[in-house]
Amino acid sequence: MISDATSIAITDIVHRRRREVPVALMLRSVMDRGIVVPITVRVNYGGTYKLIDGLKRIVCQEALGFKTIPALIIGTERENG
């Protein structure tokens, strides 16, 4: 699903330790190819979203002035346990 980035109110962010890719390197990739892998968000109660994966993609999207971002929206916390 492709969502308007300004219409998704992300109120929570899940932080995970992963192999760190420098934002500058990722920014160059996004400039060349766009955002290939969608961000992942989970629906919170009240219609807001929790960002599960993709914080750096959002940073790149905003820095490049993209108006939309691909987003995989998964079910509510209740549905996911």
Secondary structure in CASP SS format (residue, H / E / C, confidence):
PFRMAT SS
TARGET T0000
AUTHOR 0000-0000-0000
METHOD secondary structure of the structure
MODEL  1
M C 1.00
I E 1.00
S E 1.00
D E 1.00
A H 1.00
T H 1.00
S H 1.00
I C 1.00
A C 1.00
I E 1.00
T E 1.00
D E 1.00
I E 1.00
V C 1.00
H C 1.00
R C 1.00
R C 1.00
R C 1.00
R C 1.00
E C 1.00
V C 1.00
P C 1.00
V H 1.00
A H 1.00
L H 1.00
M H 1.00
L H 1.00
R H 1.00
S H 1.00
V H 1.00
M H 1.00
D H 1.00
R H 1.00
G C 1.00
I C 1.00
V C 1.00
V C 1.00
P C 1.00
I E 1.00
T E 1.00
V E 1.00
R E 1.00
V E 1.00
N C 1.00
Y C 1.00
G C 1.00
G C 1.00
T C 1.00
Y E 1.00
K E 1.00
L E 1.00
I E 1.00
D E 1.00
G C 1.00
L H 1.00
K H 1.00
R H 1.00
I H 1.00
V H 1.00
C H 1.00
Q H 1.00
E H 1.00
A H 1.00
L C 1.00
G C 1.00
F C 1.00
K C 1.00
T E 1.00
I E 1.00
P E 1.00
A E 1.00
L E 1.00
I E 1.00
I E 1.00
G E 1.00
T E 1.00
E C 1.00
R C 1.00
E C 1.00
N C 1.00
G C 1.00
END
